[in-house]
Amino acid sequence: MPRNTLGDLNNHLFEQLERLNDESIKGDDLREEIARAKAVTSIASQIIANGTLVIKAEEFKQEYILDPKHKKLPPMLRAEFLGELED
């Protein structure tokens, strides 16, 4: 399992930015670096989205599961059975 942190991700993004700012990179090398930057950005966006989802899930748990004043899930999240099971 990877042991990277969001701090590591931040460092990778800044390293990528430094490579893109290197004015000695030209032509095909620059095109390759731009393609690499796009790939890194795409993956980083997914990592950040996953982190956001984890935070939202924890907030949901704190509000709706651990807080005794809430007995039910919000209507949009309720899964209600609409029919009878057939034997």
N, C-alpha and C positions, 0 to 999 in steps of 0.2 A: 504494500500500500504506500502511495506517495506520502512523503512527509513535508511537502512544501506548504508554506503559509501564504496568506495574502500579502505579507511583507515581502516574501520571495517574489511573488508575482509583480509587485510594485517595482522591485529591483530589476527584474527581467524587462519590464516595459521601459524603464529609464535607460537600460543598456541598449535596447533596440532603438530608442530615440537618439542616443549618442551615435550609434552606427549610421543612422539616417542623416545625421548632421555632419558626418565626416565628408568634407568637401573633396577629399582625394578619391572617393569612390565614384566611378564614372561608368558609363556605357552598360554593358551586360552585367557587370558586378552590381551596379546601382539597381538595375531592374530586378536582379535576384534578391537584393536586400529589401526592395519594396515588396516583392512577393512574400518574402519571409515575414515582413512586418504585418502584412495583411493576414497571414495565417496566425501569427502570434496574437494579433488583435481579436480575431475571431474566437480563438480558444480562450483568451482572457475574458471576453464578454460572456462566454458560457460559464466560466468559473465564477464570475461576479454574479451572474443571474442565479446560479446554484446557491451561492452564499446568501443572496437576498431571500430566496425561497426558504432556506433554513431559518433565517431570522423571523420571517413572517410566520412560519409554522410554530416557532417557539412563542411568539406573541399570541398566536391563536390559542395555543395550549394554555398559556397563562391566563388568558381572558375567559375562555369558554370551558375549560376542563378543570383547572385548578381553582377558579373563583366560584365559590359556592352560590353566589347570587344568580348565576346563569345555570339553568337546569336543562336548557335545550340548545341545540345548534341553531345558527341563523337559518331561516327557511331555505335559502338558496343551497345550503350545504346538507340539508336533510335528505336522506335516501329513504323514501317510504315505499313499502311494498304495495303495489296497486292491484294485485290479483291473488288468487289462492293457488297454492301449489297443487298440481295434479299428481295423484298416486300412480 
